């Protein structure tokens, strides 16, 4: 497995397009603002459940929101 593969995301871009604050998105998916910040900065990879909840909240397909 290639250790250079780092999961990237477009959460901030999609969140801003929907005019959501980090706090609003966090409340929608049942997490904290700090978690959203860490995910947006690629400091934390969400669980499969949280990733799917983010996709639903941002009305975006998984492969459009997360990428390598």
C-alpha positions in Angstrom: 0.0 0.0 0.0 1.3 3.4 -0.9 1.8 5.5 2.3 1.8 8.7 0.1 -2.0 8.3 -0.4 -3.6 10.9 1.8 -7.4 11.3 1.8 -8.2 14.8 0.7 -11.6 16.5 0.7 -13.7 19.4 -0.6 -15.7 19.9 2.5 -14.9 23.6 3.0 -15.6 24.4 -0.7 -19.0 22.6 -0.6 -19.8 24.0 2.9 -19.2 27.6 1.7 -21.2 27.0 -1.5 -24.2 26.0 0.7 -23.5 29.1 3.0 -23.1 26.9 6.1 -20.8 27.7 9.0 -18.6 25.1 10.5 -20.8 25.1 13.5 -24.0 24.6 11.5 -22.5 21.7 9.6 -21.2 20.2 12.8 -24.7 20.3 14.4 -26.3 18.9 11.2 -24.0 15.8 11.3 -23.8 15.4 15.0 -20.2 16.4 15.7 -18.2 19.4 16.9 -16.9 22.4 15.1 -13.4 21.4 16.0 -13.9 18.1 14.2 -15.1 19.9 11.1 -12.0 22.1 11.3 -9.7 19.1 11.6 -11.3 17.3 8.7 -11.2 20.4 6.5 -7.4 20.8 7.3 -6.8 17.1 6.5 -5.7 16.6 10.1 -8.4 14.0 10.7 -10.1 11.4 8.6 -13.8 10.9 9.4 -15.3 7.5 10.1 -17.3 6.0 7.3 -20.5 7.0 9.1 -19.4 10.6 9.5 -18.2 10.8 5.9 -21.6 9.6 4.7 -23.4 12.1 6.9 -21.2 14.9 5.5 -22.1 13.8 2.0 -25.8 13.9 2.8 -25.6 17.3 4.5 -23.6 18.7 1.6 -25.7 17.0 -1.0 -22.6 15.6 -2.6 -21.5 12.2 -3.8 -18.7 10.5 -1.7 -16.3 10.5 -4.7 -16.9 14.2 -5.3 -16.3 15.1 -1.6 -13.3 12.8 -0.9 -10.4 12.0 -3.1 -6.7 10.9 -3.1 
